[in-house]
Amino acid sequence: MLTLIFQILYYLVFFAMSLMSLFIVFHIVSYSYSTFSKMMMLIIFVPVASVLLFTNFVLFGLIDFNQLFAGILK
């Protein structure tokens, strides 16, 4: 039960981080000074944010909550 609560909370946080990334992309596209700066910022931001979100998601999936909580709730 405790595992399910942590998973739901994580998915809510992950969804919020994804929305914030889209918010940043929107503002880069909308408010860039020039096309060159817009493209450079997107070339830098999108892959970095994607890798960070992906690795965060994968590493969270590797956590064994049953073993973790067994040590804490002993």
Predicted model as a PDB file, atoms N, CA, C, CB and O in Angstrom, pLDDT in the B-factor column:
MODEL        1                                                                  
ATOM      1  N   MET A   1       0.819  -1.191   0.000  1.00 81.00           N  
ATOM      2  CA  MET A   1       0.000   0.000   0.000  1.00 81.00           C  
ATOM      3  C   MET A   1       0.866   1.260   0.000  1.00 81.00           C  
ATOM      4  CB  MET A   1      -0.933  -0.004   1.202  1.00 81.00           C  
ATOM      5  O   MET A   1       0.596   2.220  -0.722  1.00 81.00           O  
ATOM      6  N   LEU A   2       1.912   1.232   0.828  1.00 83.00           N  
ATOM      7  CA  LEU A   2       2.816   2.366   0.900  1.00 83.00           C  
ATOM      8  C   LEU A   2       3.561   2.561  -0.423  1.00 83.00           C  
ATOM      9  CB  LEU A   2       3.809   2.178   2.047  1.00 83.00           C  
ATOM     10  O   LEU A   2       3.845   3.689  -0.826  1.00 83.00           O  
ATOM     11  N   THR A   3       3.871   1.452  -1.090  1.00 86.00           N  
ATOM     12  CA  THR A   3       4.524   1.516  -2.398  1.00 86.00           C  
ATOM     13  C   THR A   3       3.625   2.217  -3.407  1.00 86.00           C  
ATOM     14  CB  THR A   3       4.885   0.105  -2.895  1.00 86.00           C  
ATOM     15  O   THR A   3       4.097   3.055  -4.175  1.00 86.00           O  
ATOM     16  N   LEU A   4       2.359   1.893  -3.415  1.00 90.00           N  
ATOM     17  CA  LEU A   4       1.411   2.507  -4.334  1.00 90.00           C  
ATOM     18  C   LEU A   4       1.305   4.016  -4.103  1.00 90.00           C  
ATOM     19  CB  LEU A   4       0.039   1.856  -4.184  1.00 90.00           C  
ATOM     20  O   LEU A   4       1.216   4.785  -5.060  1.00 90.00           O  
ATOM     21  N   ILE A   5       1.316   4.434  -2.855  1.00 91.00           N  
ATOM     22  CA  ILE A   5       1.243   5.860  -2.534  1.00 91.00           C  
ATOM     23  C   ILE A   5       2.468   6.588  -3.076  1.00 91.00           C  
ATOM     24  CB  ILE A   5       1.125   6.069  -1.009  1.00 91.00           C  
ATOM     25  O   ILE A   5       2.339   7.660  -3.667  1.00 91.00           O  
ATOM     26  N   PHE A   6       3.666   6.010  -2.878  1.00 90.00           N  
ATOM     27  CA  PHE A   6       4.885   6.630  -3.396  1.00 90.00           C  
ATOM     28  C   PHE A   6       4.895   6.671  -4.917  1.00 90.00           C  
ATOM     29  CB  PHE A   6       6.109   5.881  -2.894  1.00 90.00           C  
ATOM     30  O   PHE A   6       5.365   7.646  -5.505  1.00 90.00           O  
ATOM     31  N   GLN A   7       4.386   5.636  -5.557  1.00 94.00           N  
ATOM     32  CA  GLN A   7       4.340   5.623  -7.016  1.00 94.00           C  
ATOM     33  C   GLN A   7       3.387   6.702  -7.546  1.00 94.00           C  
ATOM     34  CB  GLN A   7       3.907   4.237  -7.523  1.00 94.00           C  
ATOM     35  O   GLN A   7       3.709   7.397  -8.508  1.00 94.00           O  
ATOM     36  N   ILE A   8       2.242   6.835  -6.930  1.00 96.00           N  
ATOM     37  CA  ILE A   8       1.289   7.866  -7.355  1.00 96.00           C  
ATOM     38  C   ILE A   8       1.880   9.257  -7.162  1.00 96.00           C  
ATOM     39  CB  ILE A   8      -0.030   7.739  -6.573  1.00 96.00           C  
ATOM     40  O   ILE A   8       1.758  10.109  -8.043  1.00 96.00           O  
ATOM     41  N   LEU A   9       2.519   9.494  -6.019  1.00 96.00           N  
ATOM     42  CA  LEU A   9       3.148  10.793  -5.779  1.00 96.00           C  
ATOM     43  C   LEU A   9       4.261  11.064  -6.785  1.00 96.00           C  
ATOM     44  CB  LEU A   9       3.702  10.862  -4.357  1.00 96.00           C  
ATOM     45  O   LEU A   9       4.400  12.187  -7.268  1.00 96.00           O  
ATOM     46  N   TYR A  10       5.053  10.042  -7.102  1.00 96.00           N  
ATOM     47  CA  TYR A  10       6.121  10.223  -8.079  1.00 96.00           C  
ATOM     48  C   TYR A  10       5.547  10.555  -9.449  1.00 96.00           C  
ATOM     49  CB  TYR A  10       6.994   8.965  -8.160  1.00 96.00           C  
ATOM     50  O   TYR A  10       6.050  11.453 -10.125  1.00 96.00           O  
ATOM     51  N   TYR A  11       4.508   9.851  -9.869  1.00 96.00           N  
ATOM     52  CA  TYR A  11       3.931  10.114 -11.186  1.00 96.00           C  
ATOM     53  C   TYR A  11       3.342  11.521 -11.261  1.00 96.00           C  
ATOM     54  CB  TYR A  11       2.854   9.076 -11.511  1.00 96.00           C  
ATOM     55  O   TYR A  11       3.391  12.151 -12.318  1.00 96.00           O  
ATOM     56  N   LEU A  12       2.793  12.017 -10.168  1.00 98.00           N  
ATOM     57  CA  LEU A  12       2.306  13.396 -10.144  1.00 98.00           C  
ATOM     58  C   LEU A  12       3.462  14.391 -10.291  1.00 98.00           C  
ATOM     59  CB  LEU A  12       1.537  13.666  -8.838  1.00 98.00           C  
ATOM     60  O   LEU A  12       3.357  15.368 -11.033  1.00 98.00           O  
ATOM     61  N   VAL A  13       4.555  14.138  -9.586  1.00 97.00           N  
ATOM     62  CA  VAL A  13       5.729  15.006  -9.688  1.00 97.00           C  
ATOM     63  C   VAL A  13       6.334  14.914 -11.085  1.00 97.00           C  
ATOM     64  CB  VAL A  13       6.781  14.629  -8.621  1.00 97.00           C  
ATOM     65  O   VAL A  13       6.737  15.929 -11.653  1.00 97.00           O  
ATOM     66  N   PHE A  14       6.402  13.707 -11.640  1.00 97.00           N  
ATOM     67  CA  PHE A  14       6.948  13.524 -12.989  1.00 97.00           C  
ATOM     68  C   PHE A  14       6.091  14.259 -14.024  1.00 97.00           C  
ATOM     69  CB  PHE A  14       7.033  12.018 -13.337  1.00 97.00           C  
ATOM     70  O   PHE A  14       6.621  14.887 -14.942  1.00 97.00           O  
ATOM     71  N   PHE A  15       4.785  14.180 -13.874  1.00 98.00           N  
ATOM     72  CA  PHE A  15       3.883  14.896 -14.774  1.00 98.00           C  
ATOM     73  C   PHE A  15       4.097  16.405 -14.652  1.00 98.00           C  
ATOM     74  CB  PHE A  15       2.413  14.536 -14.468  1.00 98.00           C  
ATOM     75  O   PHE A  15       4.107  17.110 -15.661  1.00 98.00           O  
ATOM     76  N   ALA A  16       4.266  16.902 -13.432  1.00 98.00           N  
ATOM     77  CA  ALA A  16       4.511  18.327 -13.224  1.00 98.00           C  
ATOM     78  C   ALA A  16       5.841  18.750 -13.859  1.00 98.00           C  
ATOM     79  CB  ALA A  16       4.510  18.656 -11.717  1.00 98.00           C  
ATOM     80  O   ALA A  16       5.920  19.820 -14.463  1.00 98.00           O  
ATOM     81  N   MET A  17       6.877  17.928 -13.730  1.00 97.00           N  
ATOM     82  CA  MET A  17       8.168  18.246 -14.349  1.00 97.00           C  
ATOM     83  C   MET A  17       8.046  18.259 -15.869  1.00 97.00           C  
ATOM     84  CB  MET A  17       9.243  17.231 -13.911  1.00 97.00           C  
ATOM     85  O   MET A  17       8.656  19.102 -16.526  1.00 97.00           O  
ATOM     86  N   SER A  18       7.275  17.348 -16.431  1.00 97.00           N  
ATOM     87  CA  SER A  18       7.062  17.322 -17.878  1.00 97.00           C  
ATOM     88  C   SER A  18       6.322  18.578 -18.339  1.00 97.00           C  
ATOM     89  CB  SER A  18       6.275  16.061 -18.284  1.00 97.00           C  
ATOM     90  O   SER A  18       6.673  19.168 -19.361  1.00 97.00           O  
ATOM     91  N   LEU A  19       5.313  18.980 -17.596  1.00 98.00           N  
ATOM     92  CA  LEU A  19       4.590  20.208 -17.936  1.00 98.00           C  
ATOM     93  C   LEU A  19       5.481  21.443 -17.835  1.00 98.00           C  
ATOM     94  CB  LEU A  19       3.382  20.372 -17.026  1.00 98.00           C  
ATOM     95  O   LEU A  19       5.381  22.353 -18.658  1.00 98.00           O  
ATOM     96  N   MET A  20       6.350  21.472 -16.829  1.00 98.00           N  
ATOM     97  CA  MET A  20       7.263  22.601 -16.701  1.00 98.00           C  
ATOM     98  C   MET A  20       8.241  22.650 -17.873  1.00 98.00           C  
ATOM     99  CB  MET A  20       8.027  22.519 -15.379  1.00 98.00           C  
ATOM    100  O   MET A  20       8.597  23.732 -18.340  1.00 98.00           O  
ATOM    101  N   SER A  21       8.671  21.494 -18.343  1.00 97.00           N  
ATOM    102  CA  SER A  21       9.559  21.452 -19.509  1.00 97.00           C  
ATOM    103  C   SER A  21       8.846  21.983 -20.747  1.00 97.00           C  
ATOM    104  CB  SER A  21      10.058  20.017 -19.758  1.00 97.00           C  
ATOM    105  O   SER A  21       9.429  22.735 -21.529  1.00 97.00           O  
ATOM    106  N   LEU A  22       7.594  21.593 -20.925  1.00 97.00           N  
ATOM    107  CA  LEU A  22       6.829  22.117 -22.054  1.00 97.00           C  
ATOM    108  C   LEU A  22       6.612  23.629 -21.926  1.00 97.00           C  
ATOM    109  CB  LEU A  22       5.478  21.399 -22.157  1.00 97.00           C  
ATOM    110  O   LEU A  22       6.631  24.347 -22.926  1.00 97.00           O  
ATOM    111  N   PHE A  23       6.410  24.100 -20.717  1.00 98.00           N  
ATOM    112  CA  PHE A  23       6.259  25.527 -20.448  1.00 98.00           C  
ATOM    113  C   PHE A  23       7.524  26.288 -20.850  1.00 98.00           C  
ATOM    114  CB  PHE A  23       5.942  25.763 -18.959  1.00 98.00           C  
ATOM    115  O   PHE A  23       7.449  27.366 -21.439  1.00 98.00           O  
ATOM    116  N   ILE A  24       8.684  25.716 -20.526  1.00 97.00           N  
ATOM    117  CA  ILE A  24       9.954  26.339 -20.879  1.00 97.00           C  
ATOM    118  C   ILE A  24      10.145  26.351 -22.394  1.00 97.00           C  
ATOM    119  CB  ILE A  24      11.120  25.605 -20.200  1.00 97.00           C  
ATOM    120  O   ILE A  24      10.581  27.355 -22.957  1.00 97.00           O  
ATOM    121  N   VAL A  25       9.817  25.234 -23.058  1.00 97.00           N  
ATOM    122  CA  VAL A  25       9.936  25.176 -24.518  1.00 97.00           C  
ATOM    123  C   VAL A  25       9.020  26.215 -25.160  1.00 97.00           C  
ATOM    124  CB  VAL A  25       9.593  23.757 -25.041  1.00 97.00           C  
ATOM    125  O   VAL A  25       9.421  26.901 -26.100  1.00 97.00           O  
ATOM    126  N   PHE A  26       7.807  26.332 -24.662  1.00 97.00           N  
ATOM    127  CA  PHE A  26       6.883  27.333 -25.185  1.00 97.00           C  
ATOM    128  C   PHE A  26       7.472  28.736 -25.093  1.00 97.00           C  
ATOM    129  CB  PHE A  26       5.560  27.275 -24.432  1.00 97.00           C  
ATOM    130  O   PHE A  26       7.381  29.517 -26.040  1.00 97.00           O  
ATOM    131  N   HIS A  27       8.073  29.050 -23.954  1.00 97.00           N  
ATOM    132  CA  HIS A  27       8.629  30.388 -23.782  1.00 97.00           C  
ATOM    133  C   HIS A  27       9.893  30.600 -24.609  1.00 97.00           C  
ATOM    134  CB  HIS A  27       8.926  30.639 -22.321  1.00 97.00           C  
ATOM    135  O   HIS A  27      10.155  31.714 -25.062  1.00 97.00           O  
ATOM    136  N   ILE A  28      10.667  29.559 -24.805  1.00 96.00           N  
ATOM    137  CA  ILE A  28      11.822  29.685 -25.698  1.00 96.00           C  
ATOM    138  C   ILE A  28      11.347  29.995 -27.107  1.00 96.00           C  
ATOM    139  CB  ILE A  28      12.676  28.395 -25.686  1.00 96.00           C  
ATOM    140  O   ILE A  28      11.894  30.878 -27.769  1.00 96.00           O  
ATOM    141  N   VAL A  29      10.337  29.277 -27.566  1.00 96.00           N  
ATOM    142  CA  VAL A  29       9.829  29.486 -28.928  1.00 96.00           C  
ATOM    143  C   VAL A  29       9.152  30.852 -29.064  1.00 96.00           C  
ATOM    144  CB  VAL A  29       8.839  28.369 -29.307  1.00 96.00           C  
ATOM    145  O   VAL A  29       9.328  31.534 -30.074  1.00 96.00           O  
ATOM    146  N   SER A  30       8.400  31.243 -28.077  1.00 95.00           N  
ATOM    147  CA  SER A  30       7.617  32.480 -28.186  1.00 95.00           C  
ATOM    148  C   SER A  30       8.425  33.753 -27.980  1.00 95.00           C  
ATOM    149  CB  SER A  30       6.506  32.452 -27.196  1.00 95.00           C  
ATOM    150  O   SER A  30       8.157  34.762 -28.632  1.00 95.00           O  
ATOM    151  N   TYR A  31       9.399  33.726 -27.097  1.00 94.00           N  
ATOM    152  CA  TYR A  31      10.042  34.967 -26.681  1.00 94.00           C  
ATOM    153  C   TYR A  31      11.535  35.036 -26.989  1.00 94.00           C  
ATOM    154  CB  TYR A  31       9.840  35.157 -25.224  1.00 94.00           C  
ATOM    155  O   TYR A  31      12.251  35.809 -26.352  1.00 94.00           O  
ATOM    156  N   SER A  32      12.020  34.258 -27.938  1.00 91.00           N  
ATOM    157  CA  SER A  32      13.428  34.340 -28.313  1.00 91.00           C  
ATOM    158  C   SER A  32      13.673  35.602 -29.124  1.00 91.00           C  
ATOM    159  CB  SER A  32      13.858  33.092 -29.111  1.00 91.00           C  
ATOM    160  O   SER A  32      12.797  36.080 -29.844  1.00 91.00           O  
ATOM    161  N   TYR A  33      14.881  36.127 -28.991  1.00 91.00           N  
ATOM    162  CA  TYR A  33      15.244  37.353 -29.716  1.00 91.00           C  
ATOM    163  C   TYR A  33      15.401  37.115 -31.207  1.00 91.00           C  
ATOM    164  CB  TYR A  33      16.532  37.928 -29.159  1.00 91.00           C  
ATOM    165  O   TYR A  33      15.025  37.959 -32.021  1.00 91.00           O  
ATOM    166  N   SER A  34      15.955  35.971 -31.561  1.00 95.00           N  
ATOM    167  CA  SER A  34      16.181  35.690 -32.978  1.00 95.00           C  
ATOM    168  C   SER A  34      15.962  34.201 -33.236  1.00 95.00           C  
ATOM    169  CB  SER A  34      17.615  36.119 -33.412  1.00 95.00           C  
ATOM    170  O   SER A  34      15.876  33.398 -32.307  1.00 95.00           O  
ATOM    171  N   THR A  35      15.875  33.862 -34.493  1.00 95.00           N  
ATOM    172  CA  THR A  35      15.691  32.464 -34.876  1.00 95.00           C  
ATOM    173  C   THR A  35      16.906  31.633 -34.480  1.00 95.00           C  
ATOM    174  CB  THR A  35      15.437  32.347 -36.386  1.00 95.00           C  
ATOM    175  O   THR A  35      16.775  30.483 -34.059  1.00 95.00           O  
ATOM    176  N   PHE A  36      18.090  32.226 -34.620  1.00 96.00           N  
ATOM    177  CA  PHE A  36      19.309  31.515 -34.251  1.00 96.00           C  
ATOM    178  C   PHE A  36      19.323  31.183 -32.759  1.00 96.00           C  
ATOM    179  CB  PHE A  36      20.540  32.347 -34.618  1.00 96.00           C  
ATOM    180  O   PHE A  36      19.627  30.053 -32.379  1.00 96.00           O  
ATOM    181  N   SER A  37      18.998  32.155 -31.921  1.00 95.00           N  
ATOM    182  CA  SER A  37      18.997  31.892 -30.478  1.00 95.00           C  
ATOM    183  C   SER A  37      17.900  30.897 -30.102  1.00 95.00           C  
ATOM    184  CB  SER A  37      18.810  33.202 -29.694  1.00 95.00           C  
ATOM    185  O   SER A  37      18.087  30.071 -29.208  1.00 95.00           O  
ATOM    186  N   LYS A  38      16.766  30.974 -30.779  1.00 96.00           N  
ATOM    187  CA  LYS A  38      15.688  30.030 -30.524  1.00 96.00           C  
ATOM    188  C   LYS A  38      16.146  28.600 -30.827  1.00 96.00           C  
ATOM    189  CB  LYS A  38      14.449  30.390 -31.367  1.00 96.00           C  
ATOM    190  O   LYS A  38      15.935  27.690 -30.025  1.00 96.00           O  
ATOM    191  N   MET A  39      16.771  28.413 -31.982  1.00 96.00           N  
ATOM    192  CA  MET A  39      17.206  27.070 -32.377  1.00 96.00           C  
ATOM    193  C   MET A  39      18.316  26.553 -31.461  1.00 96.00           C  
ATOM    194  CB  MET A  39      17.688  27.075 -33.834  1.00 96.00           C  
ATOM    195  O   MET A  39      18.323  25.378 -31.095  1.00 96.00           O  
ATOM    196  N   MET A  40      19.250  27.426 -31.093  1.00 96.00           N  
ATOM    197  CA  MET A  40      20.338  26.995 -30.211  1.00 96.00           C  
ATOM    198  C   MET A  40      19.811  26.585 -28.834  1.00 96.00           C  
ATOM    199  CB  MET A  40      21.375  28.115 -30.063  1.00 96.00           C  
ATOM    200  O   MET A  40      20.239  25.575 -28.276  1.00 96.00           O  
ATOM    201  N   MET A  41      18.899  27.358 -28.303  1.00 97.00           N  
ATOM    202  CA  MET A  41      18.347  27.019 -26.987  1.00 97.00           C  
ATOM    203  C   MET A  41      17.541  25.729 -27.033  1.00 97.00           C  
ATOM    204  CB  MET A  41      17.472  28.155 -26.471  1.00 97.00           C  
ATOM    205  O   MET A  41      17.598  24.925 -26.102  1.00 97.00           O  
ATOM    206  N   LEU A  42      16.787  25.527 -28.118  1.00 96.00           N  
ATOM    207  CA  LEU A  42      16.028  24.283 -28.246  1.00 96.00           C  
ATOM    208  C   LEU A  42      16.957  23.091 -28.437  1.00 96.00           C  
ATOM    209  CB  LEU A  42      15.045  24.374 -29.415  1.00 96.00           C  
ATOM    210  O   LEU A  42      16.708  22.015 -27.895  1.00 96.00           O  
ATOM    211  N   ILE A  43      18.031  23.280 -29.211  1.00 97.00           N  
ATOM    212  CA  ILE A  43      18.996  22.195 -29.418  1.00 97.00           C  
ATOM    213  C   ILE A  43      19.661  21.800 -28.109  1.00 97.00           C  
ATOM    214  CB  ILE A  43      20.060  22.608 -30.443  1.00 97.00           C  
ATOM    215  O   ILE A  43      20.000  20.634 -27.911  1.00 97.00           O  
ATOM    216  N   ILE A  44      19.848  22.757 -27.222  1.00 97.00           N  
ATOM    217  CA  ILE A  44      20.462  22.456 -25.926  1.00 97.00           C  
ATOM    218  C   ILE A  44      19.430  21.931 -24.933  1.00 97.00           C  
ATOM    219  CB  ILE A  44      21.147  23.704 -25.357  1.00 97.00           C  
ATOM    220  O   ILE A  44      19.665  20.915 -24.279  1.00 97.00           O  
ATOM    221  N   PHE A  45      18.299  22.605 -24.815  1.00 97.00           N  
ATOM    222  CA  PHE A  45      17.351  22.288 -23.746  1.00 97.00           C  
ATOM    223  C   PHE A  45      16.612  20.969 -23.951  1.00 97.00           C  
ATOM    224  CB  PHE A  45      16.353  23.394 -23.620  1.00 97.00           C  
ATOM    225  O   PHE A  45      16.517  20.167 -23.022  1.00 97.00           O  
ATOM    226  N   VAL A  46      16.096  20.736 -25.136  1.00 97.00           N  
ATOM    227  CA  VAL A  46      15.235  19.565 -25.355  1.00 97.00           C  
ATOM    228  C   VAL A  46      15.975  18.244 -25.094  1.00 97.00           C  
ATOM    229  CB  VAL A  46      14.692  19.577 -26.787  1.00 97.00           C  
ATOM    230  O   VAL A  46      15.446  17.404 -24.367  1.00 97.00           O  
ATOM    231  N   PRO A  47      17.169  18.023 -25.651  1.00 98.00           N  
ATOM    232  CA  PRO A  47      17.847  16.747 -25.351  1.00 98.00           C  
ATOM    233  C   PRO A  47      18.246  16.606 -23.881  1.00 98.00           C  
ATOM    234  CB  PRO A  47      19.083  16.609 -26.215  1.00 98.00           C  
ATOM    235  O   PRO A  47      18.123  15.526 -23.304  1.00 98.00           O  
ATOM    236  N   VAL A  48      18.722  17.692 -23.279  1.00 98.00           N  
ATOM    237  CA  VAL A  48      19.141  17.611 -21.877  1.00 98.00           C  
ATOM    238  C   VAL A  48      17.947  17.313 -20.975  1.00 98.00           C  
ATOM    239  CB  VAL A  48      19.825  18.922 -21.439  1.00 98.00           C  
ATOM    240  O   VAL A  48      18.028  16.440 -20.111  1.00 98.00           O  
ATOM    241  N   ALA A  49      16.857  18.019 -21.164  1.00 97.00           N  
ATOM    242  CA  ALA A  49      15.660  17.790 -20.350  1.00 97.00           C  
ATOM    243  C   ALA A  49      15.101  16.391 -20.593  1.00 97.00           C  
ATOM    244  CB  ALA A  49      14.587  18.850 -20.658  1.00 97.00           C  
ATOM    245  O   ALA A  49      14.652  15.733 -19.655  1.00 97.00           O  
ATOM    246  N   SER A  50      15.123  15.935 -21.835  1.00 97.00           N  
ATOM    247  CA  SER A  50      14.616  14.598 -22.149  1.00 97.00           C  
ATOM    248  C   SER A  50      15.449  13.508 -21.473  1.00 97.00           C  
ATOM    249  CB  SER A  50      14.604  14.380 -23.665  1.00 97.00           C  
ATOM    250  O   SER A  50      14.903  12.562 -20.905  1.00 97.00           O  
ATOM    251  N   VAL A  51      16.767  13.648 -21.538  1.00 98.00           N  
ATOM    252  CA  VAL A  51      17.642  12.658 -20.890  1.00 98.00           C  
ATOM    253  C   VAL A  51      17.439  12.662 -19.381  1.00 98.00           C  
ATOM    254  CB  VAL A  51      19.121  12.939 -21.223  1.00 98.00           C  
ATOM    255  O   VAL A  51      17.382  11.601 -18.761  1.00 98.00           O  
ATOM    256  N   LEU A  52      17.329  13.838 -18.790  1.00 97.00           N  
ATOM    257  CA  LEU A  52      17.125  13.909 -17.344  1.00 97.00           C  
ATOM    258  C   LEU A  52      15.788  13.298 -16.928  1.00 97.00           C  
ATOM    259  CB  LEU A  52      17.200  15.357 -16.876  1.00 97.00           C  
ATOM    260  O   LEU A  52      15.730  12.562 -15.943  1.00 97.00           O  
ATOM    261  N   LEU A  53      14.728  13.588 -17.653  1.00 97.00           N  
ATOM    262  CA  LEU A  53      13.426  12.997 -17.326  1.00 97.00           C  
ATOM    263  C   LEU A  53      13.438  11.483 -17.526  1.00 97.00           C  
ATOM    264  CB  LEU A  53      12.322  13.630 -18.186  1.00 97.00           C  
ATOM    265  O   LEU A  53      12.898  10.737 -16.709  1.00 97.00           O  
ATOM    266  N   PHE A  54      14.056  11.038 -18.614  1.00 97.00           N  
ATOM    267  CA  PHE A  54      14.102   9.598 -18.887  1.00 97.00           C  
ATOM    268  C   PHE A  54      14.901   8.847 -17.826  1.00 97.00           C  
ATOM    269  CB  PHE A  54      14.707   9.341 -20.267  1.00 97.00           C  
ATOM    270  O   PHE A  54      14.446   7.820 -17.322  1.00 97.00           O  
ATOM    271  N   THR A  55      16.095   9.352 -17.478  1.00 98.00           N  
ATOM    272  CA  THR A  55      16.901   8.662 -16.472  1.00 98.00           C  
ATOM    273  C   THR A  55      16.226   8.696 -15.108  1.00 98.00           C  
ATOM    274  CB  THR A  55      18.292   9.290 -16.383  1.00 98.00           C  
ATOM    275  O   THR A  55      16.314   7.729 -14.351  1.00 98.00           O  
ATOM    276  N   ASN A  56      15.556   9.793 -14.786  1.00 97.00           N  
ATOM    277  CA  ASN A  56      14.823   9.871 -13.533  1.00 97.00           C  
ATOM    278  C   ASN A  56      13.733   8.806 -13.488  1.00 97.00           C  
ATOM    279  CB  ASN A  56      14.217  11.270 -13.351  1.00 97.00           C  
ATOM    280  O   ASN A  56      13.567   8.124 -12.477  1.00 97.00           O  
ATOM    281  N   PHE A  57      12.993   8.664 -14.582  1.00 96.00           N  
ATOM    282  CA  PHE A  57      11.911   7.680 -14.657  1.00 96.00           C  
ATOM    283  C   PHE A  57      12.455   6.249 -14.538  1.00 96.00           C  
ATOM    284  CB  PHE A  57      11.132   7.844 -15.978  1.00 96.00           C  
ATOM    285  O   PHE A  57      11.895   5.428 -13.812  1.00 96.00           O  
ATOM    286  N   VAL A  58      13.535   5.960 -15.246  1.00 97.00           N  
ATOM    287  CA  VAL A  58      14.120   4.614 -15.224  1.00 97.00           C  
ATOM    288  C   VAL A  58      14.666   4.289 -13.836  1.00 97.00           C  
ATOM    289  CB  VAL A  58      15.242   4.490 -16.281  1.00 97.00           C  
ATOM    290  O   VAL A  58      14.422   3.201 -13.313  1.00 97.00           O  
ATOM    291  N   LEU A  59      15.394   5.213 -13.243  1.00 96.00           N  
ATOM    292  CA  LEU A  59      15.972   4.954 -11.928  1.00 96.00           C  
ATOM    293  C   LEU A  59      14.902   4.811 -10.849  1.00 96.00           C  
ATOM    294  CB  LEU A  59      16.931   6.066 -11.555  1.00 96.00           C  
ATOM    295  O   LEU A  59      15.070   4.019  -9.922  1.00 96.00           O  
ATOM    296  N   PHE A  60      13.819   5.553 -10.952  1.00 95.00           N  
ATOM    297  CA  PHE A  60      12.728   5.378  -9.998  1.00 95.00           C  
ATOM    298  C   PHE A  60      12.113   3.987 -10.141  1.00 95.00           C  
ATOM    299  CB  PHE A  60      11.654   6.464 -10.199  1.00 95.00           C  
ATOM    300  O   PHE A  60      11.742   3.361  -9.149  1.00 95.00           O  
ATOM    301  N   GLY A  61      12.010   3.514 -11.370  1.00 93.00           N  
ATOM    302  CA  GLY A  61      11.456   2.177 -11.594  1.00 93.00           C  
ATOM    303  C   GLY A  61      12.325   1.067 -11.046  1.00 93.00           C  
ATOM    304  O   GLY A  61      11.833  -0.037 -10.814  1.00 93.00           O  
ATOM    305  N   LEU A  62      13.606   1.327 -10.830  1.00 94.00           N  
ATOM    306  CA  LEU A  62      14.519   0.307 -10.318  1.00 94.00           C  
ATOM    307  C   LEU A  62      14.525   0.211  -8.791  1.00 94.00           C  
ATOM    308  CB  LEU A  62      15.913   0.591 -10.804  1.00 94.00           C  
ATOM    309  O   LEU A  62      15.131  -0.707  -8.238  1.00 94.00           O  
ATOM    310  N   ILE A  63      13.873   1.125  -8.113  1.00 90.00           N  
ATOM    311  CA  ILE A  63      13.851   1.099  -6.648  1.00 90.00           C  
ATOM    312  C   ILE A  63      12.969  -0.045  -6.181  1.00 90.00           C  
ATOM    313  CB  ILE A  63      13.346   2.450  -6.070  1.00 90.00           C  
ATOM    314  O   ILE A  63      11.829  -0.187  -6.623  1.00 90.00           O  
ATOM    315  N   ASP A  64      13.508  -0.862  -5.280  1.00 88.00           N  
ATOM    316  CA  ASP A  64      12.738  -1.952  -4.690  1.00 88.00           C  
ATOM    317  C   ASP A  64      12.151  -1.451  -3.364  1.00 88.00           C  
ATOM    318  CB  ASP A  64      13.632  -3.236  -4.474  1.00 88.00           C  
ATOM    319  O   ASP A  64      12.805  -1.491  -2.322  1.00 88.00           O  
ATOM    320  N   PHE A  65      10.910  -0.981  -3.432  1.00 84.00           N  
ATOM    321  CA  PHE A  65      10.291  -0.388  -2.243  1.00 84.00           C  
ATOM    322  C   PHE A  65      10.026  -1.410  -1.149  1.00 84.00           C  
ATOM    323  CB  PHE A  65       8.997   0.291  -2.620  1.00 84.00           C  
ATOM    324  O   PHE A  65      10.079  -1.070   0.033  1.00 84.00           O  
ATOM    325  N   ASN A  66       9.743  -2.650  -1.518  1.00 83.00           N  
ATOM    326  CA  ASN A  66       9.489  -3.661  -0.489  1.00 83.00           C  
ATOM    327  C   ASN A  66      10.716  -3.861   0.389  1.00 83.00           C  
ATOM    328  CB  ASN A  66       9.079  -4.993  -1.132  1.00 83.00           C  
ATOM    329  O   ASN A  66      10.602  -3.952   1.611  1.00 83.00           O  
ATOM    330  N   GLN A  67      11.882  -3.929  -0.230  1.00 85.00           N  
ATOM    331  CA  GLN A  67      13.122  -4.082   0.538  1.00 85.00           C  
ATOM    332  C   GLN A  67      13.422  -2.808   1.319  1.00 85.00           C  
ATOM    333  CB  GLN A  67      14.305  -4.428  -0.397  1.00 85.00           C  
ATOM    334  O   GLN A  67      13.872  -2.873   2.463  1.00 85.00           O  
ATOM    335  N   LEU A  68      13.177  -1.657   0.710  1.00 82.00           N  
ATOM    336  CA  LEU A  68      13.436  -0.378   1.369  1.00 82.00           C  
ATOM    337  C   LEU A  68      12.567  -0.205   2.605  1.00 82.00           C  
ATOM    338  CB  LEU A  68      13.198   0.774   0.401  1.00 82.00           C  
ATOM    339  O   LEU A  68      13.061   0.182   3.665  1.00 82.00           O  
ATOM    340  N   PHE A  69      11.276  -0.488   2.475  1.00 80.00           N  
ATOM    341  CA  PHE A  69      10.363  -0.329   3.594  1.00 80.00           C  
ATOM    342  C   PHE A  69      10.519  -1.430   4.634  1.00 80.00           C  
ATOM    343  CB  PHE A  69       8.945  -0.300   3.096  1.00 80.00           C  
ATOM    344  O   PHE A  69      10.178  -1.226   5.799  1.00 80.00           O  
ATOM    345  N   ALA A  70      11.027  -2.586   4.237  1.00 81.00           N  
ATOM    346  CA  ALA A  70      11.250  -3.655   5.208  1.00 81.00           C  
ATOM    347  C   ALA A  70      12.299  -3.231   6.223  1.00 81.00           C  
ATOM    348  CB  ALA A  70      11.681  -4.953   4.502  1.00 81.00           C  
ATOM    349  O   ALA A  70      12.184  -3.554   7.406  1.00 81.00           O  
ATOM    350  N   GLY A  71      13.318  -2.511   5.775  1.00 75.00           N  
ATOM    351  CA  GLY A  71      14.339  -2.038   6.697  1.00 75.00           C  
ATOM    352  C   GLY A  71      13.855  -0.885   7.553  1.00 75.00           C  
ATOM    353  O   GLY A  71      14.271  -0.761   8.704  1.00 75.00           O  
ATOM    354  N   ILE A  72      12.999  -0.053   7.028  1.00 74.00           N  
ATOM    355  CA  ILE A  72      12.536   1.115   7.766  1.00 74.00           C  
ATOM    356  C   ILE A  72      11.443   0.747   8.770  1.00 74.00           C  
ATOM    357  CB  ILE A  72      12.022   2.177   6.798  1.00 74.00           C  
ATOM    358  O   ILE A  72      11.442   1.239   9.899  1.00 74.00           O  
ATOM    359  N   LEU A  73      10.521  -0.110   8.360  1.00 70.00           N  
ATOM    360  CA  LEU A  73       9.356  -0.437   9.195  1.00 70.00           C  
ATOM    361  C   LEU A  73       9.590  -1.636  10.115  1.00 70.00           C  
ATOM    362  CB  LEU A  73       8.159  -0.712   8.314  1.00 70.00           C  
ATOM    363  O   LEU A  73       8.629  -2.194  10.645  1.00 70.00           O  
ATOM    364  N   LYS A  74      10.813  -2.034  10.311  1.00 63.00           N  
ATOM    365  CA  LYS A  74      11.142  -3.185  11.146  1.00 63.00           C  
ATOM    366  C   LYS A  74      10.716  -3.008  12.573  1.00 63.00           C  
ATOM    367  CB  LYS A  74      12.603  -3.455  11.101  1.00 63.00           C  
ATOM    368  O   LYS A  74      10.927  -3.899  13.396  1.00 63.00           O  
TER     369      LYS A  74                                                      
ENDMDL                                                                          
END                                                                             
